[in-house]
Amino acid sequence: RPRDAPPPMSAYSKELHDAKTLVVDGNPQSRSIIVSQLRDAGVGTIVQCARLVDARSKLEMGSYDVVISEQYFEREDTTGQELLDDLRRNQLLPFYTVFVMVTSESSYSKVAEAAESALDAYLLKPHTAAGLVERIHQARERKAALQDIFKAIDAEQHTEAAALCKAHFDARKPFWLYAARIGAELMLRNGQLSEAEKLYEAVVESKTL
């Protein structure tokens, strides 16, 4: 197997068999394909819905390890990105949840703009089962590397979690840009506006360099 090739599907099964996943897609055929791909990958629990309002209700009532949402819905005024923004704004999406946006190539630029804010991964259609699972795996790996931060968040130790994010960023540990995004968001929630601003400025400066 080439060095840069993704691990075989079976390598992910053990990690995903206990994952609870929500699939949101207004197109029955597209939704069915994603569900089948997830089942073949060994995902344990899969919940699906066709409307964004139903997805929001499900996320209000319970948490999910993975959320896979289409970006555009033909019969709805809102988009998958607006659902994500709403969930983040109202703190309905746990930090450990992986949010994957599925989109067409024509709308790729809009999704790419969101990738540095709250989006964990995006997937261009048509996609393969291996591509979908690899994106989920990569996002879960990133969140595993930041588990100390998420544990502090779960314990509602938001000030400590923000400090951990800042330290992770300063040390340039793996996924330091992602840690900075979480840290700045926590600082904003804590009312630490000047600290959040400094962190955002440091991120911009680092990326510019």
C-alpha positions, 0 to 999 in steps of 0.5 A: 500500500502506498505510504500516503494511501488511507488505511483499509476500511477495516482499520477504522471500524473499531473506532467507529462502531460505537459512534452515533452519527446523524445524517442530514440530506434532503435528497433520499438517494444521496442520504441513502448512499451516505447511510450505506457507506457508514454502515459498510464502515461499521458505524454503530448508530445512524440516525437520518433526517431530510430537513434541517429543522428536524436535525436541529430538534434531534441535536437539541434532544441528544448529542452525536459523535458525528454529524454529516450534513448536505450544504444546500437543500432544494426546498429550504431557505436555510443551508447546512452552514446556517445550521452549523452556525446556529448550533455553535451560537446556541451551544447545541453542538459539543466540541467533540462532535465532528461536523462534516459538510457535503457539497458540490464542487460549484459551492466549494469556495463557500464551504472552504471559507467556513472550514477555518471557523467551525467546520471540521471537514468538508466532502465534495460530491461525488465521494467514495466511502473511503473518502468519507470515512477518512475525513471522519477519521482525520477529524476524530484524530484531531479532536483526540489530540486535543482531548485535555481541552475537551475534558476541561470543557465538559467539566465546564472549566472554560477558563482553564480550557481556554488557557490550555488552548493558548498553551497548545497554540504557543507551543505549536503542538499538532493542530495548533490552529484548531486549538486557537480557534476553540480557545478564542471562542471560549474566551469570547464566551467567558467575556475575555474579549481582549484576550480573544482578540490577541489570540486571533491576531496571533493566528493571523500573524502566524498564518501570514508568516 
